Amino acid sequence: MSVQEIQGAPLYPPAITPPDAPQKPIDFLRTFVRNPLLTLPKAAYQQRFLVHSPTPRIKMAWICDPPTIEDILVDKQGRFKKNAIEGRVLGPVLGEGVLIAEGNSWRWQRRAIAPLMRAGDIGTYVPAMSQAALEQVERWRSAESGIVQRVDKGMVDLTFAIIARTMLSGGEPAEAEMIKYEGDQFVSRTSWDLVYTILNLPRWLPHPNMWRSRLAAKRVRNAVFAIVRRRRAQSELTDDLLGRLLRASDPETGQTMTDVQIVDNLVTLLAAGHETTAKALTWTLYLLARAPDWQERARVEVLSVAGRDPIEAHHVERFEILDRVFKESMRLYPPVIVVARTPTEPVTLFGETFEPGDQLQIPIWCLHRNEALWDDPERFDPDRFLPEQERDRPRAQYMPFGAGARICIGMSFAMTEAKVILATLLQHASFEWDGAYVPEPLSRVTLRPRDGMPLKVHML
């Protein structure tokens, strides 16, 4: 039974209307500042390849063809690199960490960090995840059952608490609050930097968000530097993720990281580790509120596996329905809506030649909703992720964490964290849509609801 049949009204399309055709330069740029999602034309949801030049100096392609995406990100990745957008927009706060670095700098940082994210080790963090989720339940329980709660704010507070406990052993509370607040201030002001990068305008040229954005980046990095310096001064390193990062070395060369590199990567892990998961959980709770049958199926599974006991690591792999629900949520609302590359040498795609500096955009938002790839793509249907369905699907058709060598290094952490949180919340609460509010998906590095996510929270 579909969501539409259950609710008696269509769930989709979401509260955005794509333009009928690629926009002219001034309209494209004006719309992009408001919400980059609104610049993606209808054809990007229907075709596998679309070329557009938003300005005479820019050649851009939107690519939703899984074999071509696999060539770009996996099989022929050496012929492509990240374009300037990510480094210029996120560089002020993330520095040259593993998310932004290229070439040998990226390779050795990735090798050094990868052992910290082994699936087997992530299980040791489940008690901290479960405890933080239970504390969020108690915050909701302290209010009247059934009232509207800002679940988006709750998910930010919850995921940051988990990151602080697993990466920082729960210490540094003052700096942690600074990082959470100023990190959000920075991310929410990225649209002008994106436009300036697309236009290749000089970094010094002011824009409306420039000074507040730079101040936020400086405050985040200063707070992390203070944490690292204090931890360096300790006689014995703890076994949280920061302690492991301080001890990490390249398994091939034995090289360790400088303090600047530690800060770059710790900020990356702190920011990406809570921001993306918080937004993915927010959208998942919205979908479950809109599809109460799936919410109840997931709850029955959780209670049959764990009862009302705290979620433990051995429970997580048994959450099959919950796993499908979260994957389908990230199909419809991927935490990051685009992956971008530029060729390192001239390449021809679909008969079009692209030069270094041209922009090859993989709009994950459109890829996951593309009519040429998915049956009834706007419908929320977690059974798309039954094993037999996943087995026959091209791997570059679904990529909420990216793909290839630069796939999100924290993917296993995020998937475990999300299922622990969802399971805990469903043990103790139910979520109800008010029947009217349809949030506008807004791209600000991550995908967030423009006006937050108010849902009725009933305690069980």
C-alpha positions in Angstrom: 0.0 0.0 0.0 1.4 3.4 -1.0 1.8 6.4 1.2 -0.8 8.2 -1.0 -3.3 5.5 -0.3 -2.7 5.6 3.4 -2.9 9.4 3.8 -5.6 9.9 1.2 -3.5 12.7 -0.4 -0.2 12.8 -2.3 2.9 13.2 -0.2 4.9 14.5 -3.1 6.1 16.5 -4.9 7.9 18.4 -2.1 7.4 22.1 -1.6 9.6 23.0 -4.5 8.7 23.5 -8.1 11.6 22.9 -10.6 11.8 25.4 -13.5 10.5 24.1 -16.9 13.9 24.7 -18.5 17.4 25.8 -17.4 17.3 29.4 -16.3 19.0 32.4 -17.9 22.1 33.7 -16.0 20.5 36.4 -13.8 17.6 34.2 -12.9 19.9 31.2 -12.2 22.1 33.2 -9.9 19.2 34.9 -8.1 17.5 31.5 -7.6 20.7 29.8 -6.6 21.3 32.3 -3.7 17.8 31.5 -2.4 18.0 27.7 -2.8 20.2 25.8 -5.2 17.6 23.1 -5.5 15.3 25.5 -7.3 17.8 25.9 -10.2 17.5 22.2 -11.2 15.1 22.0 -14.2 12.5 19.3 -14.8 14.7 17.7 -17.4 17.3 16.9 -14.7 14.6 14.6 -13.1 13.9 13.0 -16.4 17.1 12.7 -18.5 20.4 11.1 -17.7 22.6 14.0 -19.1 21.9 17.7 -19.5 24.3 20.5 -20.5 23.8 24.0 -19.3 25.8 27.2 -19.3 24.5 29.5 -16.6 26.9 32.2 -17.7 28.9 32.5 -21.0 32.2 31.6 -19.1 30.8 28.4 -17.5 30.0 25.1 -19.0 28.1 22.8 -16.7 26.7 19.3 -17.1 24.1 17.6 -14.9 24.8 13.9 -14.9 22.3 11.2 -13.8 23.6 8.3 -15.8 24.9 5.6 -13.4 27.6 4.2 -15.8 29.0 7.6 -16.5 28.9 8.5 -12.8 30.8 5.3 -12.1 33.5 6.2 -14.7 33.9 9.7 -13.1 34.0 8.6 -9.5 35.4 5.0 -9.7 36.8 3.5 -12.9 38.4 6.6 -14.4 38.7 8.8 -11.3 42.3 9.8 -12.2 40.9 11.9 -15.0 38.8 14.0 -12.7 39.3 16.0 -9.6 37.1 17.9 -7.2 36.3 21.4 -8.6 37.1 24.6 -6.8 33.7 25.0 -5.2 34.1 22.7 -2.2 37.6 24.0 -1.3 36.6 27.6 -1.6 33.3 27.4 0.2 34.3 25.0 3.0 38.0 25.6 3.2 37.8 28.5 5.6 36.4 26.1 8.3 37.7 22.7 7.1 41.2 23.7 6.0 43.0 21.0 4.0 41.5 18.0 5.7 40.5 14.7 4.2 37.3 16.1 2.7 39.0 18.8 0.7 42.6 17.7 0.1 43.8 16.3 -3.2 46.5 14.0 -4.5 49.1 12.6 -2.1 47.9 14.9 0.8 44.4 13.3 0.6 45.7 9.8 0.2 47.9 9.7 3.3 45.3 11.5 5.4 42.7 9.0 4.3 45.0 6.0 5.1 45.7 7.5 8.5 42.0 8.1 9.4 40.4 5.0 7.9 41.4 2.7 10.7 39.5 4.9 13.2 36.3 4.2 11.3 36.4 0.4 11.1 33.0 -1.1 11.5 34.1 -3.4 14.3 35.3 -0.4 16.4 32.2 1.6 15.8 30.2 -0.9 17.9 32.1 0.3 21.0 30.4 3.7 20.6 26.8 2.3 20.6 26.3 2.7 24.4 27.1 6.4 24.1 24.8 6.7 21.1 22.0 4.9 22.9 22.4 6.9 26.1 22.3 10.2 24.3 19.2 9.1 22.5 17.5 8.2 25.8 18.4 11.6 27.1 16.6 13.2 24.1 13.6 11.0 24.9 13.6 12.4 28.4 13.7 16.0 27.2 10.6 15.3 25.2 9.0 13.5 28.1 9.4 16.5 30.3 7.0 18.4 28.0 3.3 17.5 27.5 2.8 14.4 25.3 1.4 15.2 21.9 2.6 18.8 21.6 4.5 20.0 18.6 8.3 19.7 19.0 11.1 21.0 16.8 12.5 17.6 16.0 15.2 19.2 13.7 16.6 21.0 16.7 16.4 17.8 18.8 18.3 15.9 16.2 21.1 18.5 16.0 21.5 18.5 19.8 21.4 14.7 20.0 23.9 14.0 17.2 26.3 16.6 18.4 26.1 15.1 21.9 27.1 11.8 20.4 30.0 13.3 18.5 31.2 15.1 21.5 31.2 11.9 23.6 32.7 9.6 21.1 35.3 12.1 19.7 36.0 14.1 22.9 35.0 11.7 25.7 32.3 14.2 26.6 34.8 16.8 27.7 35.4 20.4 26.5 31.7 21.4 26.9 32.3 25.1 26.3 34.2 24.6 23.1 31.7 21.9 22.0 28.8 24.4 22.2 30.8 27.0 20.4 31.6 24.5 17.6 27.9 23.5 17.3 26.6 27.0 17.2 29.2 28.7 15.0 29.3 25.7 12.7 25.6 26.1 12.0 26.2 29.9 11.5 28.8 29.1 8.9 26.9 26.5 7.0 23.7 28.5 6.8 25.6 31.3 5.1 27.3 29.4 2.2 25.0 30.3 -0.7 26.8 33.6 -1.6 30.2 31.8 -1.5 28.8 29.2 -3.9 27.7 31.8 -6.3 30.9 33.7 -6.2 32.9 30.5 -6.8 30.7 29.6 -9.8 31.3 33.1 -11.2 35.0 32.8 -10.4 34.9 36.1 -8.5 37.9 37.1 -6.3 37.8 36.0 -2.7 38.3 39.5 -1.4 35.1 40.8 -3.1 32.5 41.3 -0.3 29.1 39.7 -0.2 26.2 40.0 2.4 27.3 37.0 4.4 31.1 37.4 4.1 32.1 38.8 7.5 29.8 36.7 9.6 30.8 33.6 7.8 34.5 34.3 8.3 33.9 35.0 11.9 32.1 31.7 12.4 34.9 29.8 10.7 37.5 31.5 12.8 35.6 30.8 16.1 35.1 27.1 15.2 38.8 26.6 14.3 40.0 28.5 17.4 37.8 26.3 19.6 39.2 23.1 18.1 42.8 24.4 18.3 42.2 25.0 22.0 40.9 21.4 22.5 43.9 19.9 20.6 46.5 21.9 22.5 45.0 21.0 25.8 44.9 17.3 24.8 48.5 17.4 23.5 49.5 18.7 27.0 48.1 15.7 28.7 50.5 13.0 29.8 48.3 10.2 28.6 46.0 10.3 25.5 42.5 9.0 25.9 41.0 6.4 23.6 38.3 8.5 22.1 38.5 9.5 18.4 40.6 12.6 19.1 43.1 10.5 21.1 43.2 8.0 18.2 43.6 10.8 15.7 46.5 12.3 17.6 48.2 8.9 17.5 47.2 8.1 13.9 49.9 7.6 11.3 50.2 6.7 7.7 50.4 2.9 7.7 52.9 3.1 4.7 55.2 5.8 5.9 54.6 6.2 9.6 53.9 9.9 9.1 51.8 11.6 11.8 49.7 14.7 11.5 50.6 18.2 12.4 48.4 20.2 14.8 46.9 22.1 11.8 46.1 18.8 10.0 44.6 17.4 13.3 42.4 20.5 13.5 41.4 20.3 9.8 40.3 16.7 10.2 38.8 17.0 13.6 36.6 19.9 12.4 35.7 17.8 9.4 34.7 14.9 11.6 32.8 17.0 14.1 30.9 19.0 11.5 30.2 16.3 9.0 29.7 13.7 11.7 26.7 15.4 13.3 25.3 17.8 10.6 24.6 15.3 7.9 23.2 12.6 10.3 21.0 15.2 12.1 19.4 16.3 8.8 19.0 12.7 7.6 17.2 11.8 10.9 15.0 14.9 10.7 13.8 13.9 7.2 13.3 10.3 8.3 11.1 11.3 11.2 9.0 13.5 8.8 8.5 10.6 6.4 7.6 8.2 9.3 5.1 10.8 10.5 3.6 11.0 7.0 3.6 7.2 6.6 2.3 5.8 10.0 2.1 2.2 8.7 5.9 2.2 8.1 6.4 3.9 11.5 4.5 1.1 13.2 6.2 -1.6 11.2 9.6 -0.2 12.3 8.5 0.1 15.9 7.2 -3.5 16.0 10.6 -4.7 14.7 12.5 -2.7 17.2 10.4 -4.0 20.1 10.7 -7.6 18.9 14.5 -7.3 18.7 15.3 -5.2 21.8 12.1 -4.7 23.7 12.4 -1.5 25.7 16.0 -2.2 26.8 18.8 0.2 25.7 19.9 -0.5 22.1 23.1 -2.5 22.0 25.5 -3.2 19.1 24.3 -6.7 18.5 20.7 -5.4 18.0 21.7 -3.1 15.1 22.3 -5.7 12.4 18.9 -7.2 13.1 17.0 -4.0 12.2 16.1 -4.9 8.6 13.0 -2.7 8.3 14.7 0.2 10.0 17.6 -0.1 7.7 15.3 0.0 4.6 13.4 3.0 6.0 16.6 5.0 6.6 18.0 4.2 3.1 14.7 5.2 1.4 14.7 8.4 3.5 18.2 9.2 2.2 17.1 8.5 -1.4 14.4 11.1 -1.2 16.3 13.5 1.0 20.0 12.9 0.6 22.0 14.8 3.2 24.2 16.3 0.5 22.5 17.1 -2.8 25.4 17.2 -5.3 28.9 15.8 -6.0 31.0 17.9 -8.4 34.1 17.2 -10.4 36.1 18.8 -13.2 38.2 17.0 -15.7 42.0 17.1 -15.5 42.2 16.7 -19.3 39.7 17.1 -22.1 37.0 14.4 -22.0 34.0 13.6 -24.1 30.7 12.7 -22.5 27.6 12.0 -24.5 29.2 13.7 -27.5 30.1 16.8 -25.5 33.7 17.8 -24.9 34.6 19.2 -21.5 37.8 21.0 -20.6 39.6 21.4 -17.2 37.6 23.9 -15.2 34.2 22.9 -16.7 31.7 21.7 -14.1 30.5 18.1 -14.0 27.6 18.1 -11.5 26.2 14.9 -10.2 22.9 16.1 -8.7 22.2 13.4 -6.2 18.8 14.9 -5.4 17.8 14.4 -9.1 19.6 11.1 -9.5 17.6 9.7 -6.6 14.3 11.0 -8.1 15.1 10.4 -11.8 12.1 9.1 -13.7 14.5 7.1 -16.1 15.9 5.2 -13.1 13.2 4.7 -10.5 9.6 3.5 -10.7 7.3 6.1 -9.2 10.3 8.0 -7.8 8.4 10.4 -5.6 6.8 7.7 -3.6 8.2 6.7 -0.2 8.7 2.9 -0.4 11.4 1.3 1.8 10.9 -2.0 0.0 13.0 -0.6 -2.8 15.9 -1.6 -0.5 14.9 -5.3 -0.1 18.1 -7.4 -0.8 16.9 -8.6 -4.2 16.1 -5.0 -5.2 19.5 -3.7 -4.1 21.4 -6.5 -5.7 20.1 -5.7 -9.2 20.6 -1.9 -8.9 23.7 -0.2 -10.5 25.8 1.0 -7.6 26.0 4.6 -8.8 22.2 4.9 -9.0 22.0 5.4 -5.2 24.8 7.3 -3.5 23.8 9.2 -0.4 27.5 8.9 0.8 29.1 9.5 -2.6 31.0 6.7 -4.3 34.4 5.5 -5.2 37.7 6.2 -3.3 36.2 9.4 -1.9 33.1 7.8 -0.5 32.2 9.3 3.0 34.8 7.9 5.4 32.2 8.1 8.2 29.5 6.1 6.4 29.5 3.1 8.8 29.5 5.4 11.8 26.6 7.3 10.4 24.5 4.3 9.5 25.0 2.7 13.0 24.3 6.0 14.7 21.1 6.6 12.8 19.7 3.2 13.5 20.5 3.3 17.2 18.8 6.7 17.4 15.8 5.8 15.4 15.3 2.5 17.3 15.6 4.3 20.7 13.1 7.0 19.6 10.6 4.5 18.3 10.8 2.5 21.5 9.5 5.5 23.5 7.7 7.9 21.2 5.5 8.2 18.1 5.6 11.0 15.6 2.5 12.7 14.0 2.3 15.0 11.0 -0.1 18.0 11.5 -1.7 17.3 8.1 -0.7 20.6 6.6 3.0 21.6 6.9 5.1 20.6 4.0 8.7 21.7 4.5 10.7 23.2 1.7 14.0 21.3 1.3 16.8 23.9 1.4 20.4 23.2 0.3 22.9 24.8 2.6 25.8 22.3 2.2 23.5 19.8 3.8 19.8 19.4 3.0 17.6 21.1 5.7 14.0 22.0 6.0 13.8 25.8 5.5 11.5 26.5 8.4 12.5 23.6 10.6 10.6 20.4 11.3 7.7 20.7 13.7 6.0 17.3 14.5 3.7 16.2 17.2 5.6 13.9 19.6 3.5 11.4 21.6 5.3 9.6 24.4 4.6 5.9 24.7 
